[in-house]
Amino acid sequence: MTTTTGTITSLVQPEPAEDGAALLDQVRAALARYVILPDEHSMTSVVLWIAATHALPAWAHAARLVIRAPEKRCGKSRLLDLVEATSHNPLISVNASPSAAYRSIAEAPSDPPTILLDEADTIFGPKAGDNEDLRGLLNAGHQRNRPALRYDAGTRKVERLATFAMAALAGIGAMPDTIEDRAVVIRMRRRAPGETVAPYRTRRDAPAFDQLRARLHRWIRAHMDELAAAVPAMPVEDRAADTWEPLIAVADLAGGHWPDDARAAALALTETRDANAKESTQSRLLADCRNAFGDAEALPSSVLVDRLRLDSEAPWQTYGKTGLTVRQFADLLREFDINSQNISFPTGRAKGYRRTDFTDAWARYCPPDTE
């Protein structure tokens, strides 16, 4: 307090600027107390994803966080509890309906809640049906300005429903490929003998996490203009770059070891996801055609199909009701602009394919032929 010309002026000391790297280190340490993640890359990714939820208005893309495990008791729900405790405005649910999710986002479209779905395998698992509306919301909401359109018969108007929001899903087994393709995927596993964690109790432990959440929010919101303008150097490309850009922008803002750790995590988790991604039917067909051609430069369609069906480890013997047919074969290849044509063979003219018809598609969609 100081006196000037008879006036008493109160001096308020500004709060010291938050050390972003130290704050993220504290979040990492808090998570590690209650859950064991499979590796440091996964821990780095979860911490950065949590921080990124506090800056959603700055992002063009909203990364999904998929927490999956092969069995129960692998810590996926506990990790989701910790994500709830530290992310921005969390809205957690089990088996949420599409309409409820849409309305929750629509209530605050400029700064929506972070959607958290536990037991997501009950929503997207093999016995749960397609849930196309919810899947569509999660896919569209990965990118800003992708509203869902619904016709309101009462008002006779088209309603635009906001979809843009950060979302995390936890469940047993893989999520739909279209969701995982837009996600940071964390593969939980059961603790090994000797691995221990502290029990998490909401009443006792939540206040400390509330403080961390508040500090994260203040730090992030003080740098929104900087984050919105950030164009970080990305170690990955295409949709993976869209997904990881917010996390790496946060890491660059924090400084210290975080920028290097973030890029290493993006590379490691993206490579793991690509290696474990289920191969599409069409891509498998292309690769198997390369083997079926052998040394031939051209083959009749029927011969190619017969050779494909000879492989007992391939899906073509049981494809459809009676196994892969020539018509189904042609339909699948047509997606790659590969079409049959009349070709002269020693046995006469017949519909078939030339090896050169496949060259471009093999280069684009199949791993290199190392044999």
C-alpha atoms as a printed R data frame, in Angstrom:
    type eleno elety resid chain resno       x       y       z
1   ATOM     1    CA   MET     A     1   0.000   0.000   0.000
2   ATOM     2    CA   THR     A     2   1.339   3.483  -0.882
3   ATOM     3    CA   THR     A     3   0.116   7.074  -0.378
4   ATOM     4    CA   THR     A     4   0.223   9.640  -3.228
5   ATOM     5    CA   THR     A     5  -1.213  13.179  -2.894
6   ATOM     6    CA   GLY     A     6  -3.534  12.083  -0.182
7   ATOM     7    CA   THR     A     7  -4.863   9.119  -2.121
8   ATOM     8    CA   ILE     A     8  -4.360   5.577  -0.895
9   ATOM     9    CA   THR     A     9  -3.788   3.140  -3.767
10  ATOM    10    CA   SER     A    10  -3.868  -0.630  -3.185
11  ATOM    11    CA   LEU     A    11  -1.131  -2.459  -5.028
12  ATOM    12    CA   VAL     A    12  -2.213  -5.932  -6.136
13  ATOM    13    CA   GLN     A    13   0.644  -8.220  -6.950
14  ATOM    14    CA   PRO     A    14   0.004 -10.088 -10.240
15  ATOM    15    CA   GLU     A    15   0.066 -13.859 -10.081
16  ATOM    16    CA   PRO     A    16   3.346 -15.294 -11.340
17  ATOM    17    CA   ALA     A    17   3.179 -16.779 -14.818
18  ATOM    18    CA   GLU     A    18   2.593 -20.525 -14.853
19  ATOM    19    CA   ASP     A    19   5.513 -22.695 -15.943
20  ATOM    20    CA   GLY     A    20   3.754 -24.838 -18.560
21  ATOM    21    CA   ALA     A    21   6.351 -27.605 -18.656
22  ATOM    22    CA   ALA     A    22   6.343 -27.935 -14.866
23  ATOM    23    CA   LEU     A    23   2.540 -27.945 -14.792
24  ATOM    24    CA   LEU     A    24   2.338 -30.747 -17.367
25  ATOM    25    CA   ASP     A    25   4.953 -32.651 -15.362
26  ATOM    26    CA   GLN     A    26   2.698 -32.383 -12.317
27  ATOM    27    CA   VAL     A    27  -0.290 -33.670 -14.278
28  ATOM    28    CA   ARG     A    28   1.821 -36.587 -15.488
29  ATOM    29    CA   ALA     A    29   2.904 -37.396 -11.926
30  ATOM    30    CA   ALA     A    30  -0.681 -37.202 -10.656
31  ATOM    31    CA   LEU     A    31  -1.912 -39.650 -13.314
32  ATOM    32    CA   ALA     A    32   1.004 -42.030 -12.724
33  ATOM    33    CA   ARG     A    33   0.063 -42.311  -9.050
34  ATOM    34    CA   TYR     A    34  -3.262 -43.980  -9.860
35  ATOM    35    CA   VAL     A    35  -2.835 -45.756 -13.197
36  ATOM    36    CA   ILE     A    36  -0.076 -47.518 -15.132
37  ATOM    37    CA   LEU     A    37  -0.013 -46.782 -18.831
38  ATOM    38    CA   PRO     A    38   1.721 -49.108 -21.293
39  ATOM    39    CA   ASP     A    39   4.618 -46.731 -22.012
40  ATOM    40    CA   GLU     A    40   5.854 -43.159 -21.694
41  ATOM    41    CA   HIS     A    41   4.506 -42.238 -25.129
42  ATOM    42    CA   SER     A    42   0.995 -43.084 -23.978
43  ATOM    43    CA   MET     A    43   1.399 -41.043 -20.796
44  ATOM    44    CA   THR     A    44   2.715 -38.061 -22.771
45  ATOM    45    CA   SER     A    45  -0.230 -38.298 -25.151
46  ATOM    46    CA   VAL     A    46  -2.880 -38.460 -22.428
47  ATOM    47    CA   VAL     A    47  -1.430 -35.457 -20.565
48  ATOM    48    CA   LEU     A    48  -1.322 -33.371 -23.751
49  ATOM    49    CA   TRP     A    49  -4.825 -34.458 -24.782
50  ATOM    50    CA   ILE     A    50  -6.181 -33.372 -21.402
51  ATOM    51    CA   ALA     A    51  -4.469 -29.993 -21.735
52  ATOM    52    CA   ALA     A    52  -5.768 -29.604 -25.300
53  ATOM    53    CA   THR     A    53  -9.385 -29.940 -24.115
54  ATOM    54    CA   HIS     A    54  -9.007 -26.577 -22.381
55  ATOM    55    CA   ALA     A    55  -8.207 -24.855 -25.687
56  ATOM    56    CA   LEU     A    56 -10.911 -26.252 -27.980
57  ATOM    57    CA   PRO     A    57 -11.921 -22.809 -29.339
58  ATOM    58    CA   ALA     A    58  -8.385 -22.489 -30.740
59  ATOM    59    CA   TRP     A    59  -8.423 -25.726 -32.724
60  ATOM    60    CA   ALA     A    60  -9.544 -26.653 -36.213
61  ATOM    61    CA   HIS     A    61  -9.694 -30.336 -35.229
62  ATOM    62    CA   ALA     A    62 -10.789 -32.037 -32.023
63  ATOM    63    CA   ALA     A    63  -8.741 -35.152 -31.364
64  ATOM    64    CA   ARG     A    64 -10.518 -38.231 -30.067
65  ATOM    65    CA   LEU     A    65  -8.952 -40.225 -27.241
66  ATOM    66    CA   VAL     A    66  -9.602 -43.970 -27.423
67  ATOM    67    CA   ILE     A    67  -8.762 -45.961 -24.286
68  ATOM    68    CA   ARG     A    68  -9.067 -49.639 -25.134
69  ATOM    69    CA   ALA     A    69  -8.120 -52.909 -23.502
70  ATOM    70    CA   PRO     A    70  -8.369 -56.601 -24.423
71  ATOM    71    CA   GLU     A    71 -10.018 -57.597 -21.134
72  ATOM    72    CA   LYS     A    72 -11.574 -56.192 -17.988
73  ATOM    73    CA   ARG     A    73  -9.463 -54.877 -15.099
74  ATOM    74    CA   CYS     A    74  -6.878 -53.165 -17.287
75  ATOM    75    CA   GLY     A    75  -7.400 -49.681 -15.852
76  ATOM    76    CA   LYS     A    76  -9.300 -48.110 -18.743
77  ATOM    77    CA   SER     A    77 -12.202 -46.849 -16.621
78  ATOM    78    CA   ARG     A    78  -9.806 -45.566 -13.957
79  ATOM    79    CA   LEU     A    79  -7.900 -43.634 -16.616
80  ATOM    80    CA   LEU     A    80 -11.179 -42.192 -17.877
81  ATOM    81    CA   ASP     A    81 -11.958 -41.110 -14.290
82  ATOM    82    CA   LEU     A    82  -8.672 -39.191 -14.202
83  ATOM    83    CA   VAL     A    83  -9.361 -37.665 -17.606
84  ATOM    84    CA   GLU     A    84 -12.723 -36.541 -16.262
85  ATOM    85    CA   ALA     A    85 -11.012 -35.031 -13.223
86  ATOM    86    CA   THR     A    86  -8.631 -32.871 -15.279
87  ATOM    87    CA   SER     A    87 -10.239 -32.138 -18.668
88  ATOM    88    CA   HIS     A    88 -12.313 -29.063 -19.492
89  ATOM    89    CA   ASN     A    89 -16.001 -29.212 -18.558
90  ATOM    90    CA   PRO     A    90 -16.249 -33.018 -18.720
91  ATOM    91    CA   LEU     A    91 -19.539 -34.734 -19.475
92  ATOM    92    CA   ILE     A    92 -19.211 -38.453 -18.751
93  ATOM    93    CA   SER     A    93 -21.816 -41.045 -19.681
94  ATOM    94    CA   VAL     A    94 -22.359 -44.741 -20.230
95  ATOM    95    CA   ASN     A    95 -24.346 -45.687 -23.345
96  ATOM    96    CA   ALA     A    96 -25.211 -42.100 -24.297
97  ATOM    97    CA   SER     A    97 -27.947 -41.618 -26.873
98  ATOM    98    CA   PRO     A    98 -27.089 -39.672 -30.042
99  ATOM    99    CA   SER     A    99 -29.750 -37.048 -29.323
100 ATOM   100    CA   ALA     A   100 -28.388 -36.427 -25.815
101 ATOM   101    CA   ALA     A   101 -24.851 -36.029 -27.171
102 ATOM   102    CA   TYR     A   102 -26.018 -33.633 -29.891
103 ATOM   103    CA   ARG     A   103 -27.992 -31.513 -27.441
104 ATOM   104    CA   SER     A   104 -25.116 -31.366 -24.944
105 ATOM   105    CA   ILE     A   105 -22.844 -29.886 -27.617
106 ATOM   106    CA   ALA     A   106 -25.561 -27.600 -28.998
107 ATOM   107    CA   GLU     A   107 -26.098 -25.948 -25.609
108 ATOM   108    CA   ALA     A   108 -22.608 -24.391 -25.789
109 ATOM   109    CA   PRO     A   109 -21.378 -24.697 -29.397
110 ATOM   110    CA   SER     A   110 -18.585 -22.123 -28.998
111 ATOM   111    CA   ASP     A   111 -17.065 -23.906 -25.980
112 ATOM   112    CA   PRO     A   112 -18.764 -27.308 -25.638
113 ATOM   113    CA   PRO     A   113 -18.171 -29.935 -22.968
114 ATOM   114    CA   THR     A   114 -15.617 -32.684 -23.310
115 ATOM   115    CA   ILE     A   115 -17.642 -35.808 -24.114
116 ATOM   116    CA   LEU     A   116 -16.500 -38.914 -22.211
117 ATOM   117    CA   LEU     A   117 -18.055 -42.293 -23.026
118 ATOM   118    CA   ASP     A   118 -17.311 -45.265 -20.780
119 ATOM   119    CA   GLU     A   119 -18.079 -48.860 -21.778
120 ATOM   120    CA   ALA     A   120 -18.035 -47.767 -25.410
121 ATOM   121    CA   ASP     A   121 -17.882 -51.431 -26.453
122 ATOM   122    CA   THR     A   122 -21.569 -51.654 -25.483
123 ATOM   123    CA   ILE     A   123 -22.242 -48.881 -28.015
124 ATOM   124    CA   PHE     A   124 -20.056 -50.083 -30.884
125 ATOM   125    CA   GLY     A   125 -19.371 -53.722 -30.042
126 ATOM   126    CA   PRO     A   126 -20.431 -56.655 -32.265
127 ATOM   127    CA   LYS     A   127 -23.711 -57.140 -30.372
128 ATOM   128    CA   ALA     A   128 -24.602 -53.467 -30.092
129 ATOM   129    CA   GLY     A   129 -25.742 -52.696 -33.620
130 ATOM   130    CA   ASP     A   130 -24.298 -50.023 -35.842
131 ATOM   131    CA   ASN     A   131 -25.190 -46.845 -33.882
132 ATOM   132    CA   GLU     A   132 -24.565 -44.884 -37.043
133 ATOM   133    CA   ASP     A   133 -25.938 -41.620 -35.614
134 ATOM   134    CA   LEU     A   134 -23.485 -41.591 -32.721
135 ATOM   135    CA   ARG     A   135 -20.643 -42.757 -34.921
136 ATOM   136    CA   GLY     A   136 -21.509 -39.978 -37.368
137 ATOM   137    CA   LEU     A   137 -21.417 -37.424 -34.554
138 ATOM   138    CA   LEU     A   138 -17.989 -38.607 -33.386
139 ATOM   139    CA   ASN     A   139 -16.634 -38.631 -36.938
140 ATOM   140    CA   ALA     A   140 -18.045 -35.259 -37.974
141 ATOM   141    CA   GLY     A   141 -17.137 -33.613 -34.670
142 ATOM   142    CA   HIS     A   142 -13.456 -34.239 -35.320
143 ATOM   143    CA   GLN     A   143 -13.450 -31.196 -37.631
144 ATOM   144    CA   ARG     A   144 -14.843 -27.730 -37.035
145 ATOM   145    CA   ASN     A   145 -17.897 -26.592 -39.040
146 ATOM   146    CA   ARG     A   146 -19.277 -30.047 -39.814
147 ATOM   147    CA   PRO     A   147 -22.838 -29.777 -38.434
148 ATOM   148    CA   ALA     A   148 -25.433 -32.508 -38.592
149 ATOM   149    CA   LEU     A   149 -28.628 -31.543 -40.422
150 ATOM   150    CA   ARG     A   150 -32.047 -32.587 -39.140
151 ATOM   151    CA   TYR     A   151 -35.475 -31.620 -40.460
152 ATOM   152    CA   ASP     A   152 -37.844 -30.338 -37.782
153 ATOM   153    CA   ALA     A   153 -41.360 -31.226 -38.936
154 ATOM   154    CA   GLY     A   154 -42.885 -28.947 -36.305
155 ATOM   155    CA   THR     A   155 -41.180 -25.795 -37.580
156 ATOM   156    CA   ARG     A   156 -40.738 -27.084 -41.137
157 ATOM   157    CA   LYS     A   157 -37.136 -25.983 -41.024
158 ATOM   158    CA   VAL     A   158 -33.757 -27.658 -41.320
159 ATOM   159    CA   GLU     A   159 -31.957 -27.664 -37.998
160 ATOM   160    CA   ARG     A   160 -28.151 -27.426 -37.867
161 ATOM   161    CA   LEU     A   161 -26.742 -29.376 -34.912
162 ATOM   162    CA   ALA     A   162 -23.208 -28.607 -33.755
163 ATOM   163    CA   THR     A   163 -20.873 -31.604 -33.534
164 ATOM   164    CA   PHE     A   164 -17.451 -30.096 -32.776
165 ATOM   165    CA   ALA     A   165 -16.180 -31.264 -29.381
166 ATOM   166    CA   MET     A   166 -13.329 -33.186 -27.817
167 ATOM   167    CA   ALA     A   167 -14.347 -36.774 -27.027
168 ATOM   168    CA   ALA     A   168 -12.822 -39.736 -25.210
169 ATOM   169    CA   LEU     A   169 -14.058 -43.326 -25.369
170 ATOM   170    CA   ALA     A   170 -13.107 -46.233 -23.131
171 ATOM   171    CA   GLY     A   171 -14.022 -49.849 -23.806
172 ATOM   172    CA   ILE     A   172 -12.959 -53.421 -24.432
173 ATOM   173    CA   GLY     A   173 -11.632 -54.111 -27.901
174 ATOM   174    CA   ALA     A   174 -11.244 -51.862 -30.902
175 ATOM   175    CA   MET     A   175 -13.542 -48.954 -31.641
176 ATOM   176    CA   PRO     A   176 -14.872 -48.459 -35.191
177 ATOM   177    CA   ASP     A   177 -12.011 -47.831 -37.574
178 ATOM   178    CA   THR     A   178 -13.395 -44.441 -38.616
179 ATOM   179    CA   ILE     A   179 -13.185 -43.302 -34.977
180 ATOM   180    CA   GLU     A   180  -9.740 -44.729 -34.267
181 ATOM   181    CA   ASP     A   181  -8.483 -43.079 -37.447
182 ATOM   182    CA   ARG     A   182  -9.302 -39.738 -35.780
183 ATOM   183    CA   ALA     A   183  -7.989 -40.673 -32.358
184 ATOM   184    CA   VAL     A   184  -5.017 -40.939 -30.083
185 ATOM   185    CA   VAL     A   185  -5.288 -44.632 -29.212
186 ATOM   186    CA   ILE     A   186  -4.121 -45.829 -25.793
187 ATOM   187    CA   ARG     A   187  -3.849 -49.619 -25.459
188 ATOM   188    CA   MET     A   188  -4.222 -50.468 -21.789
189 ATOM   189    CA   ARG     A   189  -3.082 -53.749 -20.309
190 ATOM   190    CA   ARG     A   190  -3.513 -55.529 -17.001
191 ATOM   191    CA   ARG     A   191  -0.933 -54.752 -14.336
192 ATOM   192    CA   ALA     A   192   1.936 -57.216 -14.070
193 ATOM   193    CA   PRO     A   193   2.970 -58.779 -10.745
194 ATOM   194    CA   GLY     A   194   4.818 -56.150  -8.767
195 ATOM   195    CA   GLU     A   195   3.149 -53.182 -10.490
196 ATOM   196    CA   THR     A   196   1.119 -51.205  -7.967
197 ATOM   197    CA   VAL     A   197  -0.930 -48.010  -7.964
198 ATOM   198    CA   ALA     A   198  -2.654 -46.003  -5.273
199 ATOM   199    CA   PRO     A   199  -6.430 -46.432  -4.967
200 ATOM   200    CA   TYR     A   200  -8.344 -43.454  -6.363
201 ATOM   201    CA   ARG     A   201 -11.089 -42.112  -4.107
202 ATOM   202    CA   THR     A   202 -13.141 -39.253  -5.493
203 ATOM   203    CA   ARG     A   203 -13.973 -37.635  -2.137
204 ATOM   204    CA   ARG     A   204 -10.366 -37.689  -0.984
205 ATOM   205    CA   ASP     A   205  -8.454 -37.142  -4.236
206 ATOM   206    CA   ALA     A   206 -10.745 -35.007  -6.407
207 ATOM   207    CA   PRO     A   207  -9.862 -31.656  -4.762
208 ATOM   208    CA   ALA     A   208  -6.204 -31.965  -5.791
209 ATOM   209    CA   PHE     A   209  -7.241 -32.772  -9.355
210 ATOM   210    CA   ASP     A   210  -9.675 -29.852  -9.324
211 ATOM   211    CA   GLN     A   211  -6.737 -27.568  -8.555
212 ATOM   212    CA   LEU     A   212  -4.722 -29.055 -11.410
213 ATOM   213    CA   ARG     A   213  -7.669 -28.615 -13.759
214 ATOM   214    CA   ALA     A   214  -8.073 -24.966 -12.737
215 ATOM   215    CA   ARG     A   215  -4.351 -24.281 -13.225
216 ATOM   216    CA   LEU     A   216  -4.389 -25.965 -16.640
217 ATOM   217    CA   HIS     A   217  -7.374 -23.886 -17.666
218 ATOM   218    CA   ARG     A   218  -5.823 -20.579 -16.558
219 ATOM   219    CA   TRP     A   219  -2.518 -21.365 -18.256
220 ATOM   220    CA   ILE     A   220  -4.099 -22.476 -21.533
221 ATOM   221    CA   ARG     A   221  -6.675 -19.678 -21.715
222 ATOM   222    CA   ALA     A   222  -3.939 -17.079 -21.188
223 ATOM   223    CA   HIS     A   223  -2.346 -18.234 -24.452
224 ATOM   224    CA   MET     A   224  -5.366 -18.823 -26.703
225 ATOM   225    CA   ASP     A   225  -4.296 -16.385 -29.414
226 ATOM   226    CA   GLU     A   226  -0.864 -18.010 -29.557
227 ATOM   227    CA   LEU     A   227  -2.348 -21.495 -29.768
228 ATOM   228    CA   ALA     A   228  -4.884 -20.502 -32.429
229 ATOM   229    CA   ALA     A   229  -2.071 -19.123 -34.603
230 ATOM   230    CA   ALA     A   230   0.298 -22.032 -34.002
231 ATOM   231    CA   VAL     A   231   1.524 -24.000 -37.009
232 ATOM   232    CA   PRO     A   232   3.750 -26.624 -35.383
233 ATOM   233    CA   ALA     A   233   6.148 -28.775 -37.371
234 ATOM   234    CA   MET     A   234   4.424 -32.157 -37.601
235 ATOM   235    CA   PRO     A   235   6.114 -35.572 -37.628
236 ATOM   236    CA   VAL     A   236   3.015 -37.217 -39.162
237 ATOM   237    CA   GLU     A   237   0.818 -36.419 -42.149
238 ATOM   238    CA   ASP     A   238  -2.786 -36.232 -43.335
239 ATOM   239    CA   ARG     A   239  -5.491 -37.060 -40.774
240 ATOM   240    CA   ALA     A   240  -2.923 -38.057 -38.170
241 ATOM   241    CA   ALA     A   241  -1.491 -34.536 -38.425
242 ATOM   242    CA   ASP     A   242  -4.969 -33.053 -37.934
243 ATOM   243    CA   THR     A   243  -5.439 -35.175 -34.821
244 ATOM   244    CA   TRP     A   244  -2.031 -34.538 -33.260
245 ATOM   245    CA   GLU     A   245  -1.625 -30.846 -34.100
246 ATOM   246    CA   PRO     A   246  -3.450 -29.533 -30.979
247 ATOM   247    CA   LEU     A   247  -1.381 -31.790 -28.712
248 ATOM   248    CA   ILE     A   248   1.905 -30.751 -30.274
249 ATOM   249    CA   ALA     A   249   0.901 -27.077 -30.186
250 ATOM   250    CA   VAL     A   250   0.345 -27.415 -26.426
251 ATOM   251    CA   ALA     A   251   3.707 -29.161 -26.057
252 ATOM   252    CA   ASP     A   252   5.481 -26.373 -27.964
253 ATOM   253    CA   LEU     A   253   3.782 -23.806 -25.733
254 ATOM   254    CA   ALA     A   254   4.974 -25.654 -22.615
255 ATOM   255    CA   GLY     A   255   8.553 -25.999 -23.825
256 ATOM   256    CA   GLY     A   256  11.196 -27.986 -21.964
257 ATOM   257    CA   HIS     A   257  11.225 -31.659 -22.892
258 ATOM   258    CA   TRP     A   258   7.585 -31.642 -24.017
259 ATOM   259    CA   PRO     A   259   8.031 -30.707 -27.708
260 ATOM   260    CA   ASP     A   260  10.412 -33.623 -28.302
261 ATOM   261    CA   ASP     A   261   8.311 -36.000 -26.200
262 ATOM   262    CA   ALA     A   262   5.143 -35.034 -28.072
263 ATOM   263    CA   ARG     A   263   6.596 -35.671 -31.514
264 ATOM   264    CA   ALA     A   264   8.091 -38.978 -30.422
265 ATOM   265    CA   ALA     A   265   4.698 -40.020 -29.015
266 ATOM   266    CA   ALA     A   266   2.894 -39.014 -32.222
267 ATOM   267    CA   LEU     A   267   5.245 -41.125 -34.302
268 ATOM   268    CA   ALA     A   268   5.145 -44.122 -31.966
269 ATOM   269    CA   LEU     A   269   1.381 -44.259 -31.472
270 ATOM   270    CA   THR     A   270   0.600 -43.563 -35.122
271 ATOM   271    CA   GLU     A   271   2.957 -46.310 -36.273
272 ATOM   272    CA   THR     A   272   1.444 -48.717 -33.731
273 ATOM   273    CA   ARG     A   273  -2.060 -47.907 -34.912
274 ATOM   274    CA   ASP     A   274  -1.128 -48.342 -38.570
275 ATOM   275    CA   ALA     A   275   0.536 -51.667 -37.839
276 ATOM   276    CA   ASN     A   276  -2.516 -52.951 -35.980
277 ATOM   277    CA   ALA     A   277  -5.200 -51.455 -38.213
278 ATOM   278    CA   LYS     A   278  -7.528 -53.984 -39.725
279 ATOM   279    CA   GLU     A   279  -6.837 -54.383 -43.419
280 ATOM   280    CA   SER     A   280  -9.803 -53.536 -45.604
281 ATOM   281    CA   THR     A   281 -11.308 -56.201 -47.833
282 ATOM   282    CA   GLN     A   282 -10.320 -54.268 -50.952
283 ATOM   283    CA   SER     A   283  -6.715 -53.765 -49.844
284 ATOM   284    CA   ARG     A   284  -6.418 -57.442 -48.958
285 ATOM   285    CA   LEU     A   285  -7.779 -58.330 -52.379
286 ATOM   286    CA   LEU     A   286  -5.183 -56.146 -54.106
287 ATOM   287    CA   ALA     A   287  -2.328 -57.766 -52.207
288 ATOM   288    CA   ASP     A   288  -3.646 -61.270 -52.869
289 ATOM   289    CA   CYS     A   289  -4.037 -60.503 -56.583
290 ATOM   290    CA   ARG     A   290  -0.356 -59.629 -56.712
291 ATOM   291    CA   ASN     A   291   0.451 -63.112 -55.419
292 ATOM   292    CA   ALA     A   292  -2.137 -64.765 -57.659
293 ATOM   293    CA   PHE     A   293  -0.642 -63.282 -60.819
294 ATOM   294    CA   GLY     A   294   2.675 -64.992 -60.197
295 ATOM   295    CA   ASP     A   295   4.791 -64.510 -63.335
296 ATOM   296    CA   ALA     A   296   1.793 -64.020 -65.639
297 ATOM   297    CA   GLU     A   297   1.298 -60.730 -67.441
298 ATOM   298    CA   ALA     A   298  -2.439 -61.357 -67.907
299 ATOM   299    CA   LEU     A   299  -5.014 -63.811 -66.576
300 ATOM   300    CA   PRO     A   300  -8.711 -64.521 -67.194
301 ATOM   301    CA   SER     A   301 -11.004 -63.310 -64.435
302 ATOM   302    CA   SER     A   302 -12.096 -66.860 -63.641
303 ATOM   303    CA   VAL     A   303  -8.503 -68.026 -63.222
304 ATOM   304    CA   LEU     A   304  -7.660 -65.146 -60.897
305 ATOM   305    CA   VAL     A   305 -10.702 -65.892 -58.745
306 ATOM   306    CA   ASP     A   306  -9.884 -69.622 -58.663
307 ATOM   307    CA   ARG     A   307  -6.338 -68.878 -57.533
308 ATOM   308    CA   LEU     A   308  -7.586 -66.514 -54.824
309 ATOM   309    CA   ARG     A   309  -9.972 -69.144 -53.481
310 ATOM   310    CA   LEU     A   310  -7.191 -71.738 -53.293
311 ATOM   311    CA   ASP     A   311  -5.589 -69.859 -50.383
312 ATOM   312    CA   SER     A   312  -7.092 -71.407 -47.258
313 ATOM   313    CA   GLU     A   313  -5.819 -68.557 -45.052
314 ATOM   314    CA   ALA     A   314  -7.477 -65.854 -47.173
315 ATOM   315    CA   PRO     A   315 -11.153 -64.842 -46.788
316 ATOM   316    CA   TRP     A   316 -12.112 -65.638 -50.396
317 ATOM   317    CA   GLN     A   317 -13.321 -69.228 -49.888
318 ATOM   318    CA   THR     A   318 -16.022 -67.989 -47.519
319 ATOM   319    CA   TYR     A   319 -16.640 -64.529 -48.976
320 ATOM   320    CA   GLY     A   320 -20.372 -63.925 -49.396
321 ATOM   321    CA   LYS     A   321 -22.641 -66.970 -49.370
322 ATOM   322    CA   THR     A   322 -20.690 -69.302 -51.653
323 ATOM   323    CA   GLY     A   323 -17.215 -67.794 -51.810
324 ATOM   324    CA   LEU     A   324 -15.852 -65.028 -54.004
325 ATOM   325    CA   THR     A   325 -17.496 -64.903 -57.445
326 ATOM   326    CA   VAL     A   326 -16.234 -63.297 -60.648
327 ATOM   327    CA   ARG     A   327 -18.922 -60.613 -60.378
328 ATOM   328    CA   GLN     A   328 -18.032 -59.783 -56.755
329 ATOM   329    CA   PHE     A   329 -14.360 -59.747 -57.728
330 ATOM   330    CA   ALA     A   330 -15.055 -57.209 -60.484
331 ATOM   331    CA   ASP     A   331 -17.166 -55.021 -58.172
332 ATOM   332    CA   LEU     A   332 -14.415 -54.869 -55.537
333 ATOM   333    CA   LEU     A   333 -11.727 -53.965 -58.057
334 ATOM   334    CA   ARG     A   334 -13.884 -51.315 -59.675
335 ATOM   335    CA   GLU     A   335 -13.428 -49.161 -56.557
336 ATOM   336    CA   PHE     A   336  -9.777 -48.822 -57.609
337 ATOM   337    CA   ASP     A   337 -10.654 -48.051 -61.243
338 ATOM   338    CA   ILE     A   338  -9.509 -51.536 -62.265
339 ATOM   339    CA   ASN     A   339 -11.840 -52.983 -64.895
340 ATOM   340    CA   SER     A   340 -11.820 -56.238 -66.809
341 ATOM   341    CA   GLN     A   341 -11.418 -56.252 -70.589
342 ATOM   342    CA   ASN     A   342 -11.477 -58.699 -73.449
343 ATOM   343    CA   ILE     A   343  -8.008 -60.246 -73.777
344 ATOM   344    CA   SER     A   344  -6.672 -62.870 -76.172
345 ATOM   345    CA   PHE     A   345  -5.329 -65.937 -74.353
346 ATOM   346    CA   PRO     A   346  -3.955 -69.212 -75.838
347 ATOM   347    CA   THR     A   347  -7.346 -70.751 -75.061
348 ATOM   348    CA   GLY     A   348  -9.247 -67.917 -76.794
349 ATOM   349    CA   ARG     A   349 -10.604 -64.495 -75.917
350 ATOM   350    CA   ALA     A   350 -12.005 -63.986 -72.449
351 ATOM   351    CA   LYS     A   351 -12.671 -61.313 -69.868
352 ATOM   352    CA   GLY     A   352  -9.569 -60.775 -67.809
353 ATOM   353    CA   TYR     A   353  -6.986 -58.448 -66.301
354 ATOM   354    CA   ARG     A   354  -3.437 -57.428 -67.116
355 ATOM   355    CA   ARG     A   355  -0.771 -57.041 -64.459
356 ATOM   356    CA   THR     A   356  -0.301 -53.432 -65.540
357 ATOM   357    CA   ASP     A   357  -3.933 -52.719 -64.620
358 ATOM   358    CA   PHE     A   358  -2.938 -53.153 -60.957
359 ATOM   359    CA   THR     A   359   0.407 -51.318 -60.907
360 ATOM   360    CA   ASP     A   360  -0.914 -47.956 -59.734
361 ATOM   361    CA   ALA     A   361  -3.230 -49.433 -57.076
362 ATOM   362    CA   TRP     A   362  -0.488 -51.705 -55.723
363 ATOM   363    CA   ALA     A   363   1.812 -48.701 -55.339
364 ATOM   364    CA   ARG     A   364  -0.850 -46.659 -53.546
365 ATOM   365    CA   TYR     A   365  -2.571 -49.170 -51.286
366 ATOM   366    CA   CYS     A   366  -0.309 -52.178 -50.723
367 ATOM   367    CA   PRO     A   367   2.951 -52.564 -48.837
368 ATOM   368    CA   PRO     A   368   5.994 -53.107 -51.078
369 ATOM   369    CA   ASP     A   369   6.397 -56.588 -52.504
370 ATOM   370    CA   THR     A   370   9.625 -57.722 -50.859
371 ATOM   371    CA   GLU     A   371   9.714 -61.134 -52.437
